[in-house]
Amino acid sequence: MILVDTNIPLRLIQKGHPHHQPALDALELLRKRDQEQFAVAPQTLYEMYVVCTRPKAQNGLGLAPPQALNELVQVRTIFQLLQELAGVYSTWEALVGKYAVAGKPAHDVRLVAMMVEHRVARILSFNDQDLKRYAEIESLNPFDVLGLPRA
């Protein structure tokens, strides 16, 4: 099982984005080559909804709420949804202490905590560098999975 970060399903719905095809191809390769299955965390869907409904002028997609909800439904048909577990908060707290995390990166640590609690070892993300510091997981970038130079 591989967790997909928010930027993966977002790129899948942005057909004109330069990361669209690498996201699609990396998922397909991992599915075929490694027989992998993929999951999203509830946090991923919350973050995706925010980006979908945020105005384009503010780095969003500018979708109306019904369109954004439809995109979430589509994502849930493609990826397994990990359930919230009671231990996520205490694991998150331990991780932010261990890595002295401050500010916005604490959101990433919540994904790491979900992964630890669900025993999911890998995450697919275009922001893999933000996740490399956490020894508990392995972060994969679609470009690296495909053996392509990063764009």
BAROGU-597932 format. One record per residue (C-alpha): x, y, z. Coordinates in steps of 0.5 Angstrom, whole numbers, plus 500, padded with zeros to 3 digits. Last residue first. Example, Ala and Ser with C-alpha at 12.3 -4.5 7.8 and 13.67 -1.06 7.14 Angstrom:
2
527498514 525491516 
This chain:
151
520538472 525533475 529529470 525522469 527515472 519514472 519513480 524519480 519523476 513521481 517523487 517517493 518518500 520513505 517513512 519512519 526516518 522523517 527528514 525526507 518528507 519536505 523533499 518529497 514535495 511531488 509526493 508518493 508516500 511509503 511505509 504504511 503501517 496504519 499508525 505510522 502512515 497516519 503519523 507521517 500525514 500529521 507530520 506533513 501538517 506540522 511542516 506549516 510551523 515548527 517541527 523539532 524532529 522528535 517533538 513533532 514526531 511524538 505529538 504526531 504519534 499521540 495525535 494519530 493513536 485514535 485512528 482516522 480511517 485510510 481512504 482507498 484510492 481511485 473511487 475516493 478520488 472521484 468522490 473528492 472531484 465531485 465535492 470540488 464541482 459542488 463547491 464551485 471550482 477556482 483551481 487554487 493558487 490565489 488568483 485561481 480562487 480557492 475551491 479546488 485547493 481547499 477541497 484537496 486539503 480536506 481530501 488529503 487530511 482524510 488520508 489517501 491510499 494506493 495499492 501496489 503490485 510493484 511493477 503494475 501498480 507502481 508503474 500506473 501510479 508513476 504514469 498518472 503523476 508523471 502525466 499530470 505534472 506539467 498541468 493541462 489535465 489538472 484532475 490528476 495533478 490534484 490527486 498527486 498534490 494531496 500526498 498519496 499513501 502507498 500500500 
